[in-house]
Amino acid sequence: EEGPFITDYNSYINPDKKILIEDFTGHICPNCPNAARELDAIHDIYGDQVIGMALHVSTAFARPYASNQAPNFQYDFRTDWGNDLDEFYGISAVGLPRGMVNRIGYPDNHKLGKDEWASAVANELKKEIDFLISITADTNTITISSALENDVINNYNLVVCLTESNIINWQKDGQENIENYQHNHVLRTVIYDDKLSSQADFKNGEIIENSFEINLSELEQYNINYSNNTAEAGNGNAGDWNTSNMSVIAYIYNTNTKEIVQVEEAHLNN
C-alpha cells in the first residue's frame, strides 16, 4: 500500500517561522554573486519567511581597491560587526561565498556552501517557535516587540541591525567586472546585541518591548571612521547611506547554542 502522499505543501511549513540567511560575501569575490542569486531563488520560494543579510568581510574579498587602481571597487562595504562575526564564526577563513542559516550547526557544521542553504531552510521551516517579533520603526526610533508563544528560560539575546538594498556599485561576477551591480540587504550597522530582557524566564503570552533611539548620521560616520582607522586597507569610503532603501532586521538567538530562533524584517520607515 502506497502513502501517505504529501498533498498540502504548507502543512509541512510553520507559517510563523522565519529564517535568517547570513551571506558572507565581498565585492571582489568572483563567485559571490552566485550565492546572492541562490539567496534570491530561495526567497522566491518562501517569500518573507526567508530574510537575507549580506556581510562583506575580509581583506581578501571585500577591501576597496588601492587608490592607484581607481576608480573601480572604491567602496568599502565592510563593518566592524561583520568583521567580528566573520572572526567568531570563522567564515571567510574557509573561503567565500559561505553562509549561515539561522547559525544552526555551530560550532562544527554552520559554515554552509550556497548549495546547502535550501535544504537547511526547508528543515528550519518545520520548527516550532517560541517568539513572534514585530517591528515599528522610523529614522529616529525603533521598537521591537517580542511575543512569547511558550514558557521559556531566558537564555536569549536580541540583535537589532540595519541593512540597505539597491546599492549600485562595482562587483566582480565571474570573469566580469560589473559597474552597476545591485547590492542588496547589505549589513550597515548593529544597534543592539544584548539580553532580550533582564528577566530569568518568560511566560506564554508575555510581550517584551525594547525601544532604541537612533542617530543615522552618527551610525554612518562610525562606518566611515571604521574604514579609515580600523579596517585593513580601508579608505573611508563607507557612507552615502540611503535611508529610503534601509530595513530593520531584528533577531533572537540562543546564547548557549548560537541558534537564531526567530527573525523579522521591516522597512526603516514603516
C-alpha positions, 0 to 999 in steps of 0.5 A: 500500500502506497502513502501517505502522499504529501498533498498540502505543501504548507502543512509541512511549513510553520507559517510563523517561522522565519529564517535568517540567511547570513551571506558572507560575501565581498565585492571582489569575490568572483563567485559571490554573486552566485550565492546572492542569486541562490539567496534570491531563488530561495526567497522566491520560494518562501517569500518573507519567511526567508530574510537575507543579510549580506556581510562583506568581510575580509581583506581578501574579498571585500577591501576597496581597491588601492587608490592607484587602481581607481576608480573601480571597487572604491567602496568599502562595504565592510563593518566592524560587526561583520568583521567580528562575526566573520572572526567568531564564526570563522567564515571567510577563513574557509573561503567565500561565498559561505553562509549561515542559516539561522547559525544552526550547526555551530560550532562544527557544521554552520559554515554552509556552501550556497548549495546547502542553504535550501535544504537547511531552510526547508528543515528550519521551516518545520520548527516550532517557535517560541517568539513572534517579533514585530517591528515599528520603526522610523529614522529616529526610533525603533521598537521591537516587540517580542511575543512569547508563544511558550514558557521559556528560560531566558537564555536569549539575546536580541540583535537589532541591525540595519541593512540597505538594498539597491546599492549600485556599485562595482562587483566582480561576477565571474570573469566580469567586472560589473559597474552597476551591480545591485547590492542588496540587504547589505549589513550597515550597522548593529544597534543592539546585541544584548539580553532580550530582557533582564528577566530569568524566564518568560511566560506564554503570552508575555510581550517584551518591548525594547525601544532604541533611539537612533542617530543615522548620521552618527551610525554612518560616520562610525562606518566611515571612521571604521574604514579609515582607522580600523579596517585593513586597507580601508579608505573611508569610503563607507557612507552615502547611506540611503535611508529610503532603501534601509530595513530593520532586521531584528533577531533572537538567538540562543546564547548557549547554542548560537541558534537564531530562533526567530527573525523579522524584517521591516522597512526603516520607515514603516 
